[in-house]
Amino acid sequence: MAIISDFSFEGAKVKVLKPGDILFKEKSIAKEMFFIESGTLTMTKQVLDKTIELGEVSEGEFLSERAILCDGKPRTATAEARTECEVIVIGEKQCKECYDELPAFIQKMVARMARRLAETNELVAKLIQTQARLSELTQEMQVLENSMLDSIEHHRAA
């Protein structure tokens, strides 16, 4: 816990994950946030029927802080261990206590940034959905175009 030794997370639990273990799932309600002491996790998001990899988080990074800062909003992604990980579980109460020590101006700024991040995540999901729909429509148009060309060729031959 050397990296976060400046903070008092007395009673925080340590969770050990093996590759493939799920730390949390998208849309689950956040009751805690996490600090990655070691290892790497992959962040994914479900869009339509596809799982989209958003990126990786590793040693020294926090996870699920946005959900805690936004009063327990659902998580926007799934976190899966890519490697063996040691993760410090920081309870909601502990997070709030640290947050409450910040000046009001900083609290408002952080809360607004967290909301903007959530809005950006949703926008990205909508863009991916739109891209998938455009791809489907393009394929449908190609099938229709081929059908029309076949029909024209058939009439010319007759």
N, C-alpha and C positions, 0 to 999 in steps of 0.2 A: 504494500500500500504506500510505498515511498512517493509515488508521483502525486497522490492526493493527500499527503500527510499534512498539508496546510489546513485541511478541513477536518472537522470532527464528525466522523461517521461512526460513532460508538454504536456497537451492536449491529453494524452492517454485516450481511452474510456474504460469503464467497461461494460462487457457483462454478463448478468445473464442467465444461462441455467437451464432448468428443466430436470429431468431424461428422456433420450431418444432423447433430442435435439442434432442435429449434429453441431459441431463447424466448421469442415471443412471436405471435402471429399477427398479421395485418388485421385491423378492425377490432382487435382485443382492446379492452379498456385498460389504460395504464394506471397501475397502483404503485409503480416504482420505476426508477430509471437505473441505468447501468454504467459502470466504468470498466473499460477493458484493461485489465492488468497485463494480460498476455494473450497472444493469439490473434486470429483474424476471423471476422464474420462477414457473410455476404448478405446484402440487403436486397430483397426482391419485392415486387408489387404485382398483384394479379390484375391484368387488364384484359377484358373480354375473357377468352379462354386460354390466354397465354400468361406465363410467368416472365416478367421483365426484370432483368438484373439491373439494379440501380447503382451498385458499386460495392465497395468493401469498406469496412471500418476495422481498425486494429489498435494495438497497444497505445494507451494514452488518450483514447477517444471516449466520449460519452455517447450513450444511446437512449432514446426514448425521452429525452429532456423536453422536447416540444410537447409531447402528450401530457406530461406533468405540468408544464408551465401553462398549458391551455386548459387547466382544470379538468383533467381526466378525459380528454377527448380520445376517441379511438386512435390506435396506432395506424400510421399510413403505410407501413411496410412490414414484412416478415424478416426476422434476423435468424440466420442459420449459420452454425459454426462451420467454417471452411477448414480450420485447423483445430487442434486442441486449444481450448481457451480457459482462462481463469478470469471470471467476471465478478466485480463487486456489485452487489445488489444494494441500492440506496433507496430506502423507503420514501413514500410520499411525504410523510411528516418531516423526515430529515431534509428533504429537498426544500420544502416550504420554509423550514427554519432558516436555512442558508439564504434563500431568496428574500425572506423578510428582512434580513440584515442589510440588503442593498438599499441605497437611496431610492426614494419613490420615482425619481426621474429615470433611473436606470431600470427599475422594475417595469415601468411603462414601455420603455424602449425595447427591452428584451421580449415582453409580451407581444408587442407589435411585430417584431421580427419573427417570432414564432408563428403568429397568425399568417404573416406573408409567406413563410415557408410552407405552411399547410396549403395555402391558396395556390402556390406554385406547384406543389405536388399534384394537386387536383387538376391543374391546367395541363401538366405533362401527361397525366392519365387520359384526359380528354383528347389531347393531340394524338396520342398513340391509338386511341379508339377511332379517331377520324382517319388516320393513316390506314388502319386496317380496313375500314369501310371503303375508302377510296380504292384500295387494292382489290377488294371484292368486286366493286363496280367496274373497275378496269377489266377484270377477268370476264365478267358478264358481258361487257360491251364487245370484247374480243370474240366470244362465242357467238354473239348476235351478228357481228360483222362477218365472221366465217360462214355462218348459216346463209346470210344474204348473198355473199359471193358465190357460194355453192348453188343457190337458187338461180342466180343470174347465169352462171355457167350452164346449168341444166336447161334453161330456156333458150340459150344461144345454140346449144347442141340439138335442140328439137326442131 
